[in-house]
Amino acid sequence: MLALSALAMANYTTMANNMAFIGMMANNARLGLISGLNGQSFSNQQLSALSAMDTQLEIDALMCGFQYKYAKKMLEQMKKLQKDNIERSFSIFA
């Protein structure tokens, strides 16, 4: 059971790290999109395309943020469960 718990904890840690990185990349892409405009004039189609890209990047960043929080919460729960199991095991021997 301990090995499976350790593997699950490693999986959630990896998931949290990946989601943090992907969310950061989405936010950086949004900033790059905004900084690349340089006050140019755009047609309605171009503005619609820029708005769609910005919206998609925002959704990606929000989804990554949600998955990051989920992974961190699951990791916290796994650590709590592991601590409780260890305390219960040692109390049997006492």
PETA-V276876 format. One line per field, one symbol per residue. ss: DSSP state (H for helix, E for strand, - for the rest). psi: psi as a letter, one per 40 degrees, with the letter a starting at -180 (. if undefined). A space follows every 10 residues. Layout:
ss=???
psi=???
This chain:
ss=-HHHHHHHHH HHHHHHHHHH HHHHHHHHHH HHHHH----- ---HHHHHHH HHHHHHHHHH HHHHHHHHHH HHHHHHHHHH HHHHHHHHHH HHH-
psi=dddddddddd dddddddddd dddddddddd ddddeedffi iiiddddddd dddddddddd dddddddddd dddddddddd dddddddddd dde.
